[in-house]
Amino acid sequence: MSGRFRAGEAVWVELATPDPDKVEPFYRALLGWTVRAERLGATTYRMCGIDGRDVAGISDATALHAGRPRGWIVYFAVDDVSRSASRAVQLGGELVTPPRYLPAAGTGAVVIDPFGAAFGLYQGESRTGVQLLNSVGALCWNELNTGEPATSVSYYRSLFGYVTRRTTDTPTARPYTLLMLGDVAVAGVLALDNEWPNLIPAKWITYFAVDSLDDALRRVCALGGTPTVGPVRSPYGRLHLVKDPGGHSLCLIQLDGGLRPGHDSSPRR
């Protein structure tokens, strides 16, 4: 068990980008992050925080992940990262970053699932994961967008032991599946609106909370980012997909209440 997080919970998010210098100022200004540099082998890992608490990381994708993947990676807590990595491959995934021990944190690995979505496995030790949730500038939800929802859900259910609950009660009536540990929803799966065969790679979307969505969208534009899909009204607040100056997608949400941990809910679109 990874500290206060249960195996299967999303515990960390990391932006893997070929140009960290290009995107760091965007996130500092947009989400109010402070950034400190930590040595990671021959490269630098940028630890992002709010009020002294770690909320995310920014890595050099070329140095850390051999150029794959690029974009936001969600790491899930596991009890044995080597065993989970082997299982992820057996189920059809591709191991792109083998398990690596980090003395100031724990052991992590990165996998690409059978449909192209990158995610991480993390066995926390001295650093168990994010130190803030549901607050402005912090992680509040993770969602898999995929054109193959049934088989994607089966993959993650087999890997992490989730139970699931499906709903079409969303603002766009698109099928949505909750990935749950017991009766607590920990992530969501959204069916992409495209016909088989699916030509769009699946992708994990990281949600960050903002104080005012309208103000945040103005900052996105001023800082060189691009609003893409939205705004969308959900039972949990207004949300909008955006891209940072490096072209990496994320979702901003003006929360009405909290989402994680211990909330059997998800932002629905």
C-alpha positions in Angstrom: 0.0 0.0 0.0 1.4 3.4 -1.0 0.9 5.4 2.2 -2.5 7.1 2.4 -3.3 6.0 -1.2 -4.8 2.7 -2.0 -3.5 0.5 -4.8 -5.3 1.7 -8.0 -5.7 5.3 -7.0 -4.2 8.0 -9.1 -1.4 9.4 -7.0 0.8 11.5 -9.2 0.7 13.5 -12.5 3.6 14.4 -14.6 3.9 16.4 -17.8 6.5 14.7 -20.1 7.5 17.3 -22.7 10.5 17.8 -25.0 10.7 21.4 -24.0 10.1 22.0 -20.3 11.4 25.6 -20.5 8.5 26.4 -22.9 5.7 25.1 -20.7 6.9 25.8 -17.2 6.0 29.6 -17.3 2.5 28.7 -18.5 1.7 26.5 -15.5 3.3 28.9 -13.1 1.1 31.7 -14.2 -2.0 29.7 -14.9 -2.2 27.5 -11.8 0.0 29.5 -9.3 2.7 26.8 -9.1 6.2 27.3 -7.7 8.8 25.1 -9.3 12.0 23.6 -7.8 14.6 21.6 -9.7 15.5 18.1 -8.5 18.3 16.0 -10.0 17.1 12.8 -11.6 20.1 10.9 -13.0 21.5 13.1 -15.9 18.4 15.2 -16.2 16.4 17.6 -14.1 12.9 16.9 -12.7 10.8 20.0 -12.0 8.7 19.6 -8.9 5.7 21.8 -8.9 4.0 22.9 -5.7 1.4 25.1 -4.1 2.1 26.5 -0.6 5.0 24.1 -0.2 3.0 21.0 -1.1 3.9 18.9 -4.2 1.1 18.7 -6.8 2.7 17.7 -10.1 6.0 17.2 -12.0 7.4 18.4 -15.3 10.0 16.1 -16.9 12.1 16.2 -20.1 10.4 13.5 -22.1 13.5 12.8 -24.2 15.8 12.3 -21.2 13.4 10.4 -19.0 11.1 8.5 -21.4 13.2 8.3 -24.6 10.8 10.7 -26.2 7.7 8.6 -25.5 5.2 9.5 -24.3 4.6 13.2 -24.5 1.9 14.9 -22.5 0.3 14.5 -19.1 0.9 11.1 -17.5 -1.2 9.8 -14.5 0.5 7.5 -12.1 -1.5 4.8 -10.2 -0.4 3.5 -6.9 0.7 -0.2 -6.8 2.0 -2.5 -4.1 4.7 -4.0 -6.3 5.7 -2.0 -9.3 7.7 -4.7 -11.0 4.9 -7.2 -10.8 2.3 -4.6 -11.9 4.5 -3.6 -14.9 4.8 -7.3 -16.0 1.1 -7.7 -15.6 0.5 -4.5 -17.7 2.6 -6.0 -20.5 0.9 -9.4 -20.3 -2.4 -7.7 -20.8 -1.3 -6.0 -24.0 0.5 -2.9 -22.9 4.0 -1.7 -23.8 6.5 -0.9 -21.1 8.3 2.3 -22.2 10.0 3.3 -19.0 11.1 0.3 -16.9 10.8 0.4 -13.1 13.3 2.9 -11.7 14.0 3.6 -8.0 14.2 7.2 -6.9 15.7 7.5 -3.4 13.7 10.7 -2.6 10.4 9.2 -3.7 9.8 5.6 -4.6 9.8 3.4 -7.7 8.0 4.3 -10.9 7.4 3.0 -14.4 5.5 4.1 -17.5 3.3 2.0 -19.7 1.4 2.6 -22.9 -1.9 0.7 -22.9 -3.1 -1.3 -25.9 -4.9 1.8 -27.3 -2.2 4.3 -27.0 -2.8 6.0 -23.7 0.3 6.5 -21.5 0.0 6.0 -17.7 2.4 5.3 -14.8 2.8 2.9 -12.0 4.1 4.1 -8.7 5.2 2.4 -5.5 5.6 5.3 -3.2 8.0 5.3 -0.2 9.3 8.7 1.1 7.0 10.5 -1.3 3.6 8.8 -1.5 2.1 11.1 -4.2 0.4 14.4 -4.5 0.1 16.4 -1.3 -2.9 18.4 -2.3 -6.2 17.5 -4.0 -9.3 19.4 -5.0 -7.7 22.8 -4.3 -7.1 25.6 -6.8 -4.1 24.6 -8.9 -4.2 20.9 -7.8 -5.3 17.6 -9.2 -9.0 16.8 -8.8 -9.8 14.0 -11.4 -8.3 11.8 -14.1 -10.3 10.6 -17.2 -9.4 8.2 -20.0 -10.7 9.3 -23.4 -10.9 6.3 -25.7 -12.6 5.1 -28.8 -12.5 1.5 -27.4 -14.2 2.0 -24.1 -15.3 -1.6 -23.4 -11.8 -3.1 -24.0 -10.1 -0.2 -22.3 -12.2 -0.7 -19.2 -11.4 -4.4 -19.3 -7.7 -3.7 -19.4 -7.6 -1.4 -16.4 -10.1 -3.5 -14.4 -7.8 -6.6 -14.9 -4.7 -4.6 -14.0 -6.0 -2.7 -10.9 -9.0 -4.8 -9.8 -11.6 -2.0 -10.3 -15.3 -2.5 -10.2 -17.2 -0.3 -12.7 -20.4 1.6 -13.0 -21.6 2.9 -16.4 -23.8 5.9 -17.0 -25.1 7.9 -19.9 -26.5 10.6 -17.6 -24.0 13.2 -18.9 -24.5 16.6 -20.4 -23.6 15.2 -23.9 -25.2 11.8 -23.4 -21.9 10.1 -24.2 -21.2 6.9 -22.4 -19.2 7.3 -19.2 -17.7 4.5 -17.0 -16.6 5.1 -13.5 -13.5 3.1 -12.3 -14.1 2.3 -8.7 -12.3 0.9 -5.6 -15.2 -0.5 -3.6 -17.9 2.2 -3.6 -15.4 5.1 -4.3 -14.9 6.3 -7.9 -11.2 7.0 -8.6 -11.2 7.8 -12.4 -13.5 7.9 -15.4 -13.6 6.5 -18.9 -15.2 8.6 -21.6 -16.2 7.1 -25.0 -14.8 9.1 -27.9 -17.2 10.0 -30.6 -15.7 8.2 -33.5 -16.4 5.1 -35.6 -14.5 1.8 -35.5 -11.7 1.2 -36.3 -10.4 3.8 -33.9 -7.8 6.0 -35.4 -7.5 8.4 -32.5 -5.1 7.2 -29.8 -6.6 7.0 -26.3 -5.4 9.6 -23.8 -5.5 10.2 -20.1 -6.8 13.7 -19.3 -5.7 15.4 -16.1 -8.2 17.8 -14.4 -6.9 20.8 -12.4 -9.1 23.0 -10.3 -9.3 26.7 -10.9 -11.0 29.5 -8.9 -12.7 31.0 -12.0 -13.0 29.2 -15.3 -13.6 32.4 -17.2 -10.5 34.0 -15.8 -8.4 30.9 -16.3 -9.4 30.7 -20.0 -8.4 34.3 -20.5 -5.0 33.5 -18.9 -4.7 30.4 -21.1 -5.0 32.6 -24.2 -2.7 35.3 -22.9 0.0 32.7 -22.0 0.0 31.1 -25.4 -2.3 28.2 -24.8 -5.5 27.3 -26.7 -9.0 26.5 -25.4 -10.3 23.5 -27.3 -13.6 21.9 -26.1 -16.0 23.7 -23.8 -17.1 25.2 -21.7 -19.3 22.3 -20.5 -21.6 22.4 -17.5 -21.4 19.3 -15.3 -22.9 18.5 -11.9 -19.5 19.2 -10.4 -18.7 22.5 -12.0 -18.0 24.1 -15.4 -15.0 22.7 -17.2 -13.0 23.3 -20.4 -10.4 21.3 -22.2 -7.3 23.4 -23.2 -3.9 22.9 -24.7 -0.7 24.4 -23.2 1.9 26.1 -25.5 3.5 22.7 -26.1 0.2 21.3 -27.4 -0.4 19.1 -24.4 -4.1 18.7 -23.4 -5.5 19.2 -19.9 -8.9 20.0 -18.4 -9.7 23.0 -16.1 -12.7 22.8 -13.9 -14.3 25.4 -11.6 -15.3 22.9 -8.9 -18.6 22.9 -7.0 -17.2 20.9 -4.0 -14.5 18.3 -4.0 -14.0 15.2 -6.1 -11.2 13.3 -4.6 -10.6 11.4 -2.4 -13.6 9.6 -1.0 -16.2 11.0 -3.4 -18.3 8.5 -5.4 -18.5 10.9 -8.3 -16.9 12.3 -11.4 -17.0 15.3 -13.6 -19.3 14.2 -16.5 -19.3 15.5 -20.0 
